[in-house]
């Protein structure tokens, strides 16, 4: 699996439609998507998943008002349950014979009942673009894996968390699977040679520990790791323990601040600058009207110097319990 900063042929994104993901706050969400696509389109094709002609018409209207070049957009009538394309979208890998899709199963984070349309997207993508699929198995069973639960450096190293993939009781993706089983599936499906296991994810994370909310590669040997400086905050201990786990891995660790705790309707939200997305034309970083916004943008701009770092207002978006990385999935260029 190539690193996210390697050249893309396209970014895949599912146009929002499930108002239950943003209860009481859905109306601004399509406009946030329009802003995201406006920054993606100058550098690559944006493939947008849609449910219907009416859904497409709404997306076209917003993208036109946002000033997006229609030549850079490809609409795909692939119905979805939700818009979190990182987790159910096609995970592309390079093979000796070209691009392929690592076919993992999606079960709505082992939490929600409606997922069958989302789970079908990788196979639809493979059929549409005539790509073969690689389907790892654990003792003959398909492997459940969301794209947000992993991050790779393109050189065979993968980050993930025990909370997400190994918890035996909460949101169990692969019942009975061991650490060795999961690592073997990563090797088979993604060409991974080293798995770095972190512990727990951040508070408010509906996925139970996705790594893309706490620790990300920015180059083959460097990761950014969220740091909470308030010892009274629920994230303080878990993030400190993850820092300890990264010692001895050979990776350089750069601290990324956490915004102040963000709540809506009494719910702690998973606001994190680590949920950035590295596109061809820009690095898109969620911002939260917080003093740490400019600090996080500055850190990422110092680490990723070959494209601009752009903040995207995500206070409304994160009410859906995810932000920019959760919404996007990269399709690597062929070479």
Beta strands, then each sheet from edge to edge (+ up, - down):
strand 1: 8-14
strand 2: 45-49
strand 3: 73-76
strand 4: 91-95
strand 5: 98-102
strand 6: 132-134
strand 7: 137-138
strand 8: 141-142
strand 9: 151-152
strand 10: 157-161
strand 11: 194-198
strand 12: 215-219
strand 13: 222-227
strand 14: 252-257
strand 15: 263-264
strand 16: 267-268
strand 17: 277-278
strand 18: 282-287
strand 19: 308-313
strand 20: 328-332
sheet 1: 3+ 2+ 1+ 20-
sheet 2: 4+ 5- 6-
sheet 3: 7+ 8-
sheet 4: 9+ 10- 11-
sheet 5: 12+ 13- 14-
sheet 6: 15+ 16-
sheet 7: 17+ 18- 19-
end
